[in-house]
C-alpha cells in the first residue's frame, strides 16, 4: 500500500483509510470497509453514476452529480472531524 504523505508530516488526512477500505471490499468484508472509510460506498456510487452520465448524458445529470459530490464531501468532513474525538 502507498504511504500517506500527510501522515508522514504529522497531519491527519481526510482520505486516510480509503486504501484499506478498498482492500476490505475486494476481500468481501463490507462492514469493515465501511468502518475503515465511511464514504467508500457513496464514492463508488458517485463514480458509477458519473460513468453512466458520461455514456448516456442524463437530463438532470449535472445536478445529481453536484448533489452526490457535496454529499461525499460532507461525509468525508464529518468522518475527519470525528477522528479527533
Residue pairs with C-beta under 8 A, 6 or more apart in sequence:
1 19
1 20
1 23
2 19
4 13
4 15
4 16
6 12
6 13
6 16
7 13
7 16
12 80
12 83
12 84
14 76
14 77
14 79
14 80
15 37
15 76
17 36
17 37
18 37
18 40
20 36
20 37
21 33
21 34
21 36
21 37
21 40
22 33
22 40
24 30
24 32
24 33
24 36
25 33
25 40
33 40
34 40
34 41
37 79
38 75
38 79
39 72
39 75
39 76
39 79
42 68
42 71
42 72
42 75
43 72
45 68
46 65
46 68
46 69
46 72
49 61
49 64
49 65
49 68
50 65
52 58
53 61
53 64
53 65
58 64
